[in-house]
């Protein structure tokens, strides 16, 4: 399951999570974002219970996008214990995301 994160619930959902959080920053008009979307869905299912998968629409949530310095999309960030521990800018294969996730679990 993927959680929709926005400017108002970011702190509660992401920063206070006890799980590793993978957040996909995207926009409807972004072609590469559509390539990453099914990968994030697969990860959310395969790592259910261990990883919280989330999405942030940058057009609808400029506050958190600006605060985190999102300048290009898709950007996928990894948060643990309220801190960003890794990120990937641009579309990459699923194996790349998994190679970043596994050491953090």
C-alpha positions in Angstrom: 0.0 0.0 0.0 1.2 3.5 -0.9 0.5 6.4 1.4 -0.3 9.8 0.0 1.9 12.3 1.8 1.2 16.1 1.7 2.4 19.3 3.3 0.3 18.8 6.4 0.9 15.1 7.2 4.6 14.8 6.2 6.0 15.0 9.7 3.5 12.5 11.2 3.7 10.0 8.3 7.4 10.2 7.4 9.5 11.8 10.2 7.7 9.9 13.0 7.6 6.5 11.2 9.3 3.6 12.9 9.8 1.9 9.5 12.1 2.8 6.6 10.2 5.2 4.4 10.7 5.4 0.6 9.0 8.6 -0.8 8.4 9.2 -4.5 8.2 12.9 -5.4 6.3 13.1 -8.7 3.9 15.1 -10.9 1.1 14.1 -13.2 2.8 15.6 -16.3 6.1 13.9 -15.7 6.9 11.0 -18.1 9.8 9.5 -16.1 7.6 9.6 -13.0 5.2 7.3 -14.7 8.1 4.8 -15.2 8.9 4.9 -11.5 5.3 4.6 -10.2 4.9 0.8 -10.8 8.3 0.2 -9.3 7.3 1.9 -6.1 4.0 0.0 -6.1 5.9 -3.3 -6.4 8.3 -2.3 -3.6 5.4 -1.4 -1.4 3.9 -4.9 -1.8 7.2 -6.9 -1.6 8.4 -5.0 1.5 5.0 -4.7 3.2 5.5 -4.5 6.9 9.1 -3.5 6.7 9.0 -0.4 4.4 6.5 2.4 4.2 6.0 3.5 0.6 4.8 7.1 0.1 4.1 9.5 -2.8 4.2 13.3 -2.8 2.6 15.2 -5.7 5.1 18.2 -6.0 2.5 20.4 -7.7 0.0 20.0 -4.9 2.5 20.1 -2.1 5.1 22.9 -2.8 5.9 23.3 0.9 7.5 20.0 1.6 9.0 19.8 -1.9 10.7 23.2 -1.4 11.8 22.4 2.2 13.5 19.2 0.9 15.1 20.9 -2.1 13.3 18.9 -4.7 14.4 20.4 -8.0 14.0 17.5 -10.4 11.4 14.7 -10.6 11.1 11.9 -10.1 13.1 12.1 -6.9 12.9 9.1 -4.5 14.1 9.7 -0.9 14.8 7.2 1.8 14.0 8.2 5.4 15.0 6.4 8.6 14.3 7.7 12.1 13.2 11.0 10.7 16.4 11.6 8.7 17.0 11.4 4.9 19.6 8.6 4.5 19.7 8.3 0.7 18.0 9.6 -2.5 17.8 8.9 -6.2 17.0 11.6 -8.8 15.7 10.3 -12.1 14.1 7.1 -13.3 16.2 4.0 -12.7 15.4 0.2 -12.7 13.8 -1.5 -9.8 17.1 -3.3 -9.0 18.7 0.0 -8.2 16.1 0.9 -5.6 16.3 -2.5 -4.1 20.1 -2.2 -3.8 19.6 1.0 -1.8 16.8 -0.4 0.3 18.4 -3.7 1.4 21.3 -2.3 3.3 19.0 0.0 5.3 16.7 -2.8 6.5 
